Amino acid sequence: MNIQIVDSAECDLIEGYRFYENQSPELGQYFLDTIYADIESLYLYFGIHPQHFGYHRLLAKRFPFAIYYRVAGKYIRIHAILDCRQDPTSIHGRFT
């Protein structure tokens, strides 16, 4: 299996990094490290997460973020990495 992070999910990572880096120095890097660790867990556990909006949703372990992905052939494509604290309608709007 190969993991691909699409451009929109990369933008989500950058946004999250900037938010946490503004909160405290090096917290942004910690955010990225933990999110990437969650993403790497997909090599073992892809496809077991419940589906929301037609995507599997992995909840991050240390930050209130959700990783939305799909499995297609030998690829795991991450389409969004979203802050769960935002308005649910904006999350839904991302997938419609």
Backbone as XML, in Angstrom:
<?xml version="1.0"?>
<chain id="A" units="angstrom">
  <residue number="1" name="MET">
    <atom name="N" x="0.835" y="-1.185" z="0.000"/>
    <atom name="CA" x="0.000" y="0.000" z="0.000"/>
    <atom name="C" x="0.878" y="1.246" z="0.000"/>
  </residue>
  <residue number="2" name="ASN">
    <atom name="N" x="0.415" y="2.251" z="-0.704"/>
    <atom name="CA" x="1.060" y="3.558" z="-0.734"/>
    <atom name="C" x="0.095" y="4.600" z="-0.197"/>
  </residue>
  <residue number="3" name="ILE">
    <atom name="N" x="0.598" y="5.522" z="0.581"/>
    <atom name="CA" x="-0.230" y="6.598" z="1.114"/>
    <atom name="C" x="0.044" y="7.860" z="0.317"/>
  </residue>
  <residue number="4" name="GLN">
    <atom name="N" x="-1.034" y="8.484" z="-0.149"/>
    <atom name="CA" x="-0.940" y="9.748" z="-0.860"/>
    <atom name="C" x="-1.747" y="10.793" z="-0.096"/>
  </residue>
  <residue number="5" name="ILE">
    <atom name="N" x="-1.169" y="11.959" z="0.067"/>
    <atom name="CA" x="-1.871" y="13.079" z="0.692"/>
    <atom name="C" x="-2.168" y="14.076" z="-0.410"/>
  </residue>
  <residue number="6" name="VAL">
    <atom name="N" x="-3.453" y="14.279" z="-0.704"/>
    <atom name="CA" x="-3.821" y="15.188" z="-1.790"/>
    <atom name="C" x="-3.576" y="16.638" z="-1.359"/>
  </residue>
  <residue number="7" name="ASP">
    <atom name="N" x="-3.552" y="17.525" z="-2.340"/>
    <atom name="CA" x="-3.192" y="18.929" z="-2.081"/>
    <atom name="C" x="-4.057" y="19.592" z="-1.012"/>
  </residue>
  <residue number="8" name="SER">
    <atom name="N" x="-5.357" y="19.318" z="-1.044"/>
    <atom name="CA" x="-6.238" y="19.958" z="-0.064"/>
    <atom name="C" x="-5.901" y="19.505" z="1.356"/>
  </residue>
  <residue number="9" name="ALA">
    <atom name="N" x="-5.509" y="18.250" z="1.525"/>
    <atom name="CA" x="-5.117" y="17.758" z="2.848"/>
    <atom name="C" x="-3.777" y="18.354" z="3.266"/>
  </residue>
  <residue number="10" name="GLU">
    <atom name="N" x="-2.874" y="18.566" z="2.310"/>
    <atom name="CA" x="-1.607" y="19.242" z="2.620"/>
    <atom name="C" x="-1.877" y="20.647" z="3.144"/>
  </residue>
  <residue number="11" name="CYS">
    <atom name="N" x="-2.825" y="21.332" z="2.523"/>
    <atom name="CA" x="-3.201" y="22.673" z="2.989"/>
    <atom name="C" x="-3.759" y="22.616" z="4.408"/>
  </residue>
  <residue number="12" name="ASP">
    <atom name="N" x="-4.538" y="21.573" z="4.708"/>
    <atom name="CA" x="-5.062" y="21.404" z="6.063"/>
    <atom name="C" x="-3.928" y="21.246" z="7.065"/>
  </residue>
  <residue number="13" name="LEU">
    <atom name="N" x="-2.902" y="20.474" z="6.690"/>
    <atom name="CA" x="-1.747" y="20.294" z="7.572"/>
    <atom name="C" x="-1.020" y="21.607" z="7.825"/>
  </residue>
  <residue number="14" name="ILE">
    <atom name="N" x="-0.835" y="22.377" z="6.786"/>
    <atom name="CA" x="-0.150" y="23.672" z="6.923"/>
    <atom name="C" x="-0.949" y="24.595" z="7.834"/>
  </residue>
  <residue number="15" name="GLU">
    <atom name="N" x="-2.255" y="24.604" z="7.635"/>
    <atom name="CA" x="-3.126" y="25.445" z="8.468"/>
    <atom name="C" x="-3.044" y="25.033" z="9.936"/>
  </residue>
  <residue number="16" name="GLY">
    <atom name="N" x="-3.096" y="23.731" z="10.196"/>
    <atom name="CA" x="-2.987" y="23.231" z="11.565"/>
    <atom name="C" x="-1.638" y="23.554" z="12.179"/>
  </residue>
  <residue number="17" name="TYR">
    <atom name="N" x="-0.585" y="23.378" z="11.390"/>
    <atom name="CA" x="0.763" y="23.705" z="11.855"/>
    <atom name="C" x="0.848" y="25.175" z="12.269"/>
  </residue>
  <residue number="18" name="ARG">
    <atom name="N" x="0.367" y="26.051" z="11.422"/>
    <atom name="CA" x="0.430" y="27.498" z="11.725"/>
    <atom name="C" x="-0.361" y="27.843" z="12.979"/>
  </residue>
  <residue number="19" name="PHE">
    <atom name="N" x="-1.539" y="27.236" z="13.111"/>
    <atom name="CA" x="-2.359" y="27.506" z="14.295"/>
    <atom name="C" x="-1.604" y="27.132" z="15.565"/>
  </residue>
  <residue number="20" name="TYR">
    <atom name="N" x="-1.075" y="25.904" z="15.609"/>
    <atom name="CA" x="-0.415" y="25.451" z="16.824"/>
    <atom name="C" x="0.934" y="26.130" z="17.049"/>
  </residue>
  <residue number="21" name="GLU">
    <atom name="N" x="1.617" y="26.479" z="15.984"/>
    <atom name="CA" x="2.894" y="27.180" z="16.127"/>
    <atom name="C" x="2.667" y="28.572" z="16.721"/>
  </residue>
  <residue number="22" name="ASN">
    <atom name="N" x="1.534" y="29.193" z="16.404"/>
    <atom name="CA" x="1.192" y="30.490" z="16.991"/>
    <atom name="C" x="0.828" y="30.374" z="18.464"/>
  </residue>
  <residue number="23" name="GLN">
    <atom name="N" x="0.396" y="29.183" z="18.877"/>
    <atom name="CA" x="0.042" y="28.973" z="20.279"/>
    <atom name="C" x="1.290" y="28.859" z="21.152"/>
  </residue>
  <residue number="24" name="SER">
    <atom name="N" x="2.289" y="28.140" z="20.620"/>
    <atom name="CA" x="3.516" y="27.915" z="21.382"/>
    <atom name="C" x="4.608" y="27.447" z="20.424"/>
  </residue>
  <residue number="25" name="PRO">
    <atom name="N" x="5.816" y="27.973" z="20.584"/>
    <atom name="CA" x="6.901" y="27.539" z="19.703"/>
    <atom name="C" x="7.108" y="26.020" z="19.766"/>
  </residue>
  <residue number="26" name="GLU">
    <atom name="N" x="7.297" y="25.428" z="18.623"/>
    <atom name="CA" x="7.531" y="23.995" z="18.423"/>
    <atom name="C" x="6.282" y="23.133" z="18.595"/>
  </residue>
  <residue number="27" name="LEU">
    <atom name="N" x="5.164" y="23.711" z="19.012"/>
    <atom name="CA" x="3.930" y="22.931" z="19.096"/>
    <atom name="C" x="3.439" y="22.562" z="17.701"/>
  </residue>
  <residue number="28" name="GLY">
    <atom name="N" x="3.690" y="23.431" z="16.727"/>
    <atom name="CA" x="3.315" y="23.133" z="15.354"/>
    <atom name="C" x="4.041" y="21.911" z="14.830"/>
  </residue>
  <residue number="29" name="GLN">
    <atom name="N" x="5.334" y="21.786" z="15.134"/>
    <atom name="CA" x="6.098" y="20.609" z="14.704"/>
    <atom name="C" x="5.605" y="19.355" z="15.409"/>
  </residue>
  <residue number="30" name="TYR">
    <atom name="N" x="5.267" y="19.478" z="16.689"/>
    <atom name="CA" x="4.710" y="18.339" z="17.427"/>
    <atom name="C" x="3.388" y="17.908" z="16.792"/>
  </residue>
  <residue number="31" name="PHE">
    <atom name="N" x="2.568" y="18.875" z="16.416"/>
    <atom name="CA" x="1.312" y="18.577" z="15.724"/>
    <atom name="C" x="1.585" y="17.747" z="14.468"/>
  </residue>
  <residue number="32" name="LEU">
    <atom name="N" x="2.508" y="18.213" z="13.632"/>
    <atom name="CA" x="2.823" y="17.478" z="12.393"/>
    <atom name="C" x="3.350" y="16.083" z="12.696"/>
  </residue>
  <residue number="33" name="ASP">
    <atom name="N" x="4.241" y="15.968" z="13.663"/>
    <atom name="CA" x="4.814" y="14.661" z="13.998"/>
    <atom name="C" x="3.742" y="13.668" z="14.417"/>
  </residue>
  <residue number="34" name="THR">
    <atom name="N" x="2.802" y="14.125" z="15.244"/>
    <atom name="CA" x="1.765" y="13.204" z="15.716"/>
    <atom name="C" x="0.758" y="12.877" z="14.623"/>
  </residue>
  <residue number="35" name="ILE">
    <atom name="N" x="0.421" y="13.844" z="13.794"/>
    <atom name="CA" x="-0.514" y="13.569" z="12.690"/>
    <atom name="C" x="0.124" y="12.592" z="11.704"/>
  </residue>
  <residue number="36" name="TYR">
    <atom name="N" x="1.400" y="12.786" z="11.382"/>
    <atom name="CA" x="2.083" y="11.855" z="10.473"/>
    <atom name="C" x="2.172" y="10.460" z="11.085"/>
  </residue>
  <residue number="37" name="ALA">
    <atom name="N" x="2.334" y="10.356" z="12.396"/>
    <atom name="CA" x="2.331" y="9.045" z="13.050"/>
    <atom name="C" x="0.965" y="8.384" z="12.902"/>
  </residue>
  <residue number="38" name="ASP">
    <atom name="N" x="-0.105" y="9.175" z="13.057"/>
    <atom name="CA" x="-1.454" y="8.633" z="12.848"/>
    <atom name="C" x="-1.628" y="8.169" z="11.406"/>
  </residue>
  <residue number="39" name="ILE">
    <atom name="N" x="-1.122" y="8.951" z="10.472"/>
    <atom name="CA" x="-1.226" y="8.591" z="9.057"/>
    <atom name="C" x="-0.468" y="7.286" z="8.782"/>
  </residue>
  <residue number="40" name="GLU">
    <atom name="N" x="0.720" y="7.150" z="9.360"/>
    <atom name="CA" x="1.505" y="5.925" z="9.162"/>
    <atom name="C" x="0.801" y="4.701" z="9.719"/>
  </residue>
  <residue number="41" name="SER">
    <atom name="N" x="-0.046" y="4.875" z="10.734"/>
    <atom name="CA" x="-0.789" y="3.736" z="11.283"/>
    <atom name="C" x="-1.742" y="3.145" z="10.247"/>
  </residue>
  <residue number="42" name="LEU">
    <atom name="N" x="-2.046" y="3.924" z="9.211"/>
    <atom name="CA" x="-2.942" y="3.411" z="8.165"/>
    <atom name="C" x="-2.327" y="2.243" z="7.399"/>
  </residue>
  <residue number="43" name="TYR">
    <atom name="N" x="-1.002" y="2.131" z="7.379"/>
    <atom name="CA" x="-0.376" y="0.978" z="6.733"/>
    <atom name="C" x="-0.881" y="-0.328" z="7.342"/>
  </residue>
  <residue number="44" name="LEU">
    <atom name="N" x="-1.175" y="-0.305" z="8.641"/>
    <atom name="CA" x="-1.662" y="-1.499" z="9.323"/>
    <atom name="C" x="-3.178" y="-1.547" z="9.454"/>
  </residue>
  <residue number="45" name="TYR">
    <atom name="N" x="-3.804" y="-0.391" z="9.622"/>
    <atom name="CA" x="-5.213" y="-0.368" z="10.004"/>
    <atom name="C" x="-6.138" y="0.291" z="8.988"/>
  </residue>
  <residue number="46" name="PHE">
    <atom name="N" x="-5.691" y="0.432" z="7.727"/>
    <atom name="CA" x="-6.547" y="1.086" z="6.736"/>
    <atom name="C" x="-7.845" y="0.304" z="6.558"/>
  </residue>
  <residue number="47" name="GLY">
    <atom name="N" x="-8.906" y="1.056" z="6.353"/>
    <atom name="CA" x="-10.210" y="0.462" z="6.063"/>
    <atom name="C" x="-11.043" y="0.055" z="7.255"/>
  </residue>
  <residue number="48" name="ILE">
    <atom name="N" x="-10.478" y="0.090" z="8.471"/>
    <atom name="CA" x="-11.264" y="-0.346" z="9.630"/>
    <atom name="C" x="-12.040" y="0.790" z="10.276"/>
  </residue>
  <residue number="49" name="HIS">
    <atom name="N" x="-11.751" y="2.008" z="9.891"/>
    <atom name="CA" x="-12.373" y="3.175" z="10.524"/>
    <atom name="C" x="-13.776" y="3.395" z="9.958"/>
  </residue>
  <residue number="50" name="PRO">
    <atom name="N" x="-14.692" y="3.912" z="10.776"/>
    <atom name="CA" x="-16.047" y="4.154" z="10.294"/>
    <atom name="C" x="-16.059" y="5.179" z="9.156"/>
  </residue>
  <residue number="51" name="GLN">
    <atom name="N" x="-17.088" y="5.077" z="8.327"/>
    <atom name="CA" x="-17.191" y="6.004" z="7.207"/>
    <atom name="C" x="-18.115" y="7.163" z="7.541"/>
  </residue>
  <residue number="52" name="HIS">
    <atom name="N" x="-17.693" y="8.343" z="7.095"/>
    <atom name="CA" x="-18.465" y="9.579" z="7.216"/>
    <atom name="C" x="-18.331" y="10.322" z="5.899"/>
  </residue>
  <residue number="53" name="PHE">
    <atom name="N" x="-19.439" y="10.721" z="5.330"/>
    <atom name="CA" x="-19.449" y="11.468" z="4.065"/>
    <atom name="C" x="-18.783" y="10.680" z="2.936"/>
  </residue>
  <residue number="54" name="GLY">
    <atom name="N" x="-18.802" y="9.352" z="3.011"/>
    <atom name="CA" x="-18.210" y="8.525" z="1.970"/>
    <atom name="C" x="-16.716" y="8.308" z="2.107"/>
  </residue>
  <residue number="55" name="TYR">
    <atom name="N" x="-16.119" y="8.740" z="3.221"/>
    <atom name="CA" x="-14.693" y="8.573" z="3.484"/>
    <atom name="C" x="-14.519" y="7.849" z="4.812"/>
  </residue>
  <residue number="56" name="HIS">
    <atom name="N" x="-13.459" y="7.072" z="4.937"/>
    <atom name="CA" x="-13.101" y="6.536" z="6.244"/>
    <atom name="C" x="-12.567" y="7.705" z="7.071"/>
  </residue>
  <residue number="57" name="ARG">
    <atom name="N" x="-12.886" y="7.681" z="8.375"/>
    <atom name="CA" x="-12.435" y="8.770" z="9.245"/>
    <atom name="C" x="-11.620" y="8.210" z="10.406"/>
  </residue>
  <residue number="58" name="LEU">
    <atom name="N" x="-10.355" y="8.571" z="10.421"/>
    <atom name="CA" x="-9.445" y="8.218" z="11.511"/>
    <atom name="C" x="-9.332" y="9.426" z="12.424"/>
  </residue>
  <residue number="59" name="LEU">
    <atom name="N" x="-9.650" y="9.246" z="13.702"/>
    <atom name="CA" x="-9.507" y="10.338" z="14.662"/>
    <atom name="C" x="-8.067" y="10.349" z="15.189"/>
  </residue>
  <residue number="60" name="ALA">
    <atom name="N" x="-7.435" y="11.506" z="15.130"/>
    <atom name="CA" x="-6.056" y="11.647" z="15.591"/>
    <atom name="C" x="-5.989" y="11.374" z="17.088"/>
  </residue>
  <residue number="61" name="LYS">
    <atom name="N" x="-4.857" y="10.870" z="17.517"/>
    <atom name="CA" x="-4.697" y="10.478" z="18.922"/>
    <atom name="C" x="-4.459" y="11.650" z="19.866"/>
  </residue>
  <residue number="62" name="ARG">
    <atom name="N" x="-3.710" y="12.657" z="19.455"/>
    <atom name="CA" x="-3.306" y="13.713" z="20.392"/>
    <atom name="C" x="-3.932" y="15.075" z="20.138"/>
  </residue>
  <residue number="63" name="PHE">
    <atom name="N" x="-4.483" y="15.273" z="18.979"/>
    <atom name="CA" x="-5.086" y="16.560" z="18.634"/>
    <atom name="C" x="-6.511" y="16.311" z="18.152"/>
  </residue>
  <residue number="64" name="PRO">
    <atom name="N" x="-7.399" y="17.307" z="18.304"/>
    <atom name="CA" x="-8.800" y="17.114" z="17.900"/>
    <atom name="C" x="-8.984" y="17.235" z="16.385"/>
  </residue>
  <residue number="65" name="PHE">
    <atom name="N" x="-8.339" y="16.355" z="15.654"/>
    <atom name="CA" x="-8.399" y="16.354" z="14.200"/>
    <atom name="C" x="-8.860" y="15.001" z="13.698"/>
  </residue>
  <residue number="66" name="ALA">
    <atom name="N" x="-9.475" y="15.018" z="12.525"/>
    <atom name="CA" x="-9.911" y="13.794" z="11.865"/>
    <atom name="C" x="-9.245" y="13.716" z="10.501"/>
  </residue>
  <residue number="67" name="ILE">
    <atom name="N" x="-8.806" y="12.524" z="10.147"/>
    <atom name="CA" x="-8.150" y="12.266" z="8.877"/>
    <atom name="C" x="-9.131" y="11.487" z="8.015"/>
  </residue>
  <residue number="68" name="TYR">
    <atom name="N" x="-9.548" y="12.088" z="6.913"/>
    <atom name="CA" x="-10.514" y="11.469" z="6.006"/>
    <atom name="C" x="-9.765" y="10.875" z="4.820"/>
  </residue>
  <residue number="69" name="TYR">
    <atom name="N" x="-10.001" y="9.584" z="4.572"/>
    <atom name="CA" x="-9.269" y="8.908" z="3.512"/>
    <atom name="C" x="-10.154" y="7.892" z="2.791"/>
  </residue>
  <residue number="70" name="ARG">
    <atom name="N" x="-9.674" y="7.490" z="1.631"/>
    <atom name="CA" x="-10.299" y="6.423" z="0.843"/>
    <atom name="C" x="-9.222" y="5.438" z="0.422"/>
  </residue>
  <residue number="71" name="VAL">
    <atom name="N" x="-9.624" y="4.195" z="0.274"/>
    <atom name="CA" x="-8.729" y="3.158" z="-0.221"/>
    <atom name="C" x="-9.131" y="2.860" z="-1.654"/>
  </residue>
  <residue number="72" name="ALA">
    <atom name="N" x="-8.162" y="2.966" z="-2.575"/>
    <atom name="CA" x="-8.423" y="2.707" z="-3.999"/>
    <atom name="C" x="-7.275" y="1.845" z="-4.529"/>
  </residue>
  <residue number="73" name="GLY">
    <atom name="N" x="-7.566" y="0.578" z="-4.758"/>
    <atom name="CA" x="-6.532" y="-0.321" z="-5.237"/>
    <atom name="C" x="-5.427" y="-0.441" z="-4.207"/>
  </residue>
  <residue number="74" name="LYS">
    <atom name="N" x="-4.196" y="-0.119" z="-4.607"/>
    <atom name="CA" x="-3.081" y="-0.196" z="-3.669"/>
    <atom name="C" x="-2.708" y="1.166" z="-3.091"/>
  </residue>
  <residue number="75" name="TYR">
    <atom name="N" x="-3.654" y="2.088" z="-3.117"/>
    <atom name="CA" x="-3.407" y="3.446" z="-2.606"/>
    <atom name="C" x="-4.377" y="3.795" z="-1.480"/>
  </residue>
  <residue number="76" name="ILE">
    <atom name="N" x="-3.833" y="4.462" z="-0.500"/>
    <atom name="CA" x="-4.639" y="5.103" z="0.541"/>
    <atom name="C" x="-4.496" y="6.589" z="0.265"/>
  </residue>
  <residue number="77" name="ARG">
    <atom name="N" x="-5.600" y="7.231" z="-0.103"/>
    <atom name="CA" x="-5.558" y="8.656" z="-0.438"/>
    <atom name="C" x="-6.215" y="9.457" z="0.680"/>
  </residue>
  <residue number="78" name="ILE">
    <atom name="N" x="-5.443" y="10.347" z="1.261"/>
    <atom name="CA" x="-5.946" y="11.210" z="2.317"/>
    <atom name="C" x="-6.467" y="12.474" z="1.659"/>
  </residue>
  <residue number="79" name="HIS">
    <atom name="N" x="-7.765" y="12.726" z="1.863"/>
    <atom name="CA" x="-8.426" y="13.840" z="1.192"/>
    <atom name="C" x="-8.597" y="15.067" z="2.078"/>
  </residue>
  <residue number="80" name="ALA">
    <atom name="N" x="-8.597" y="14.874" z="3.395"/>
    <atom name="CA" x="-8.782" y="16.014" z="4.292"/>
    <atom name="C" x="-8.249" y="15.659" z="5.674"/>
  </residue>
  <residue number="81" name="ILE">
    <atom name="N" x="-7.739" y="16.666" z="6.361"/>
    <atom name="CA" x="-7.305" y="16.542" z="7.756"/>
    <atom name="C" x="-7.910" y="17.752" z="8.462"/>
  </residue>
  <residue number="82" name="LEU">
    <atom name="N" x="-9.037" y="17.511" z="9.127"/>
    <atom name="CA" x="-9.858" y="18.621" z="9.597"/>
    <atom name="C" x="-9.943" y="18.704" z="11.112"/>
  </residue>
  <residue number="83" name="ASP">
    <atom name="N" x="-10.003" y="19.918" z="11.599"/>
    <atom name="CA" x="-10.184" y="20.215" z="13.008"/>
    <atom name="C" x="-11.619" y="19.862" z="13.388"/>
  </residue>
  <residue number="84" name="CYS">
    <atom name="N" x="-11.787" y="18.982" z="14.355"/>
    <atom name="CA" x="-13.124" y="18.533" z="14.767"/>
    <atom name="C" x="-13.880" y="19.590" z="15.563"/>
  </residue>
  <residue number="85" name="ARG">
    <atom name="N" x="-13.206" y="20.671" z="15.960"/>
    <atom name="CA" x="-13.859" y="21.715" z="16.743"/>
    <atom name="C" x="-14.630" y="22.706" z="15.887"/>
  </residue>
  <residue number="86" name="GLN">
    <atom name="N" x="-14.518" y="22.596" z="14.580"/>
    <atom name="CA" x="-15.231" y="23.534" z="13.713"/>
    <atom name="C" x="-16.695" y="23.122" z="13.564"/>
  </residue>
  <residue number="87" name="ASP">
    <atom name="N" x="-17.478" y="24.017" z="13.034"/>
    <atom name="CA" x="-18.901" y="23.786" z="12.818"/>
    <atom name="C" x="-19.089" y="22.562" z="11.920"/>
  </residue>
  <residue number="88" name="PRO">
    <atom name="N" x="-19.897" y="21.592" z="12.349"/>
    <atom name="CA" x="-20.098" y="20.376" z="11.541"/>
    <atom name="C" x="-20.613" y="20.664" z="10.131"/>
  </residue>
  <residue number="89" name="THR">
    <atom name="N" x="-21.341" y="21.737" z="9.954"/>
    <atom name="CA" x="-21.825" y="22.020" z="8.597"/>
    <atom name="C" x="-20.672" y="22.414" z="7.671"/>
  </residue>
  <residue number="90" name="SER">
    <atom name="N" x="-19.623" y="23.025" z="8.212"/>
    <atom name="CA" x="-18.485" y="23.351" z="7.361"/>
    <atom name="C" x="-17.711" y="22.088" z="7.008"/>
  </residue>
  <residue number="91" name="ILE">
    <atom name="N" x="-17.662" y="21.129" z="7.921"/>
    <atom name="CA" x="-17.030" y="19.849" z="7.599"/>
    <atom name="C" x="-17.823" y="19.142" z="6.521"/>
  </residue>
  <residue number="92" name="HIS">
    <atom name="N" x="-19.141" y="19.109" z="6.675"/>
    <atom name="CA" x="-19.995" y="18.482" z="5.664"/>
    <atom name="C" x="-19.860" y="19.175" z="4.332"/>
  </residue>
  <residue number="93" name="GLY">
    <atom name="N" x="-19.776" y="20.502" z="4.336"/>
    <atom name="CA" x="-19.638" y="21.261" z="3.111"/>
    <atom name="C" x="-18.350" y="20.955" z="2.362"/>
  </residue>
  <residue number="94" name="ARG">
    <atom name="N" x="-17.355" y="20.534" z="3.076"/>
    <atom name="CA" x="-16.077" y="20.173" z="2.449"/>
    <atom name="C" x="-16.215" y="18.960" z="1.524"/>
  </residue>
  <residue number="95" name="PHE">
    <atom name="N" x="-17.190" y="18.101" z="1.822"/>
    <atom name="CA" x="-17.334" y="16.848" z="1.068"/>
    <atom name="C" x="-18.504" y="16.831" z="0.104"/>
  </residue>
  <residue number="96" name="THR">
    <atom name="N" x="-19.221" y="17.935" z="-0.006"/>
    <atom name="CA" x="-20.359" y="17.941" z="-0.944"/>
    <atom name="C" x="-20.061" y="18.768" z="-2.164"/>
  </residue>
</chain>
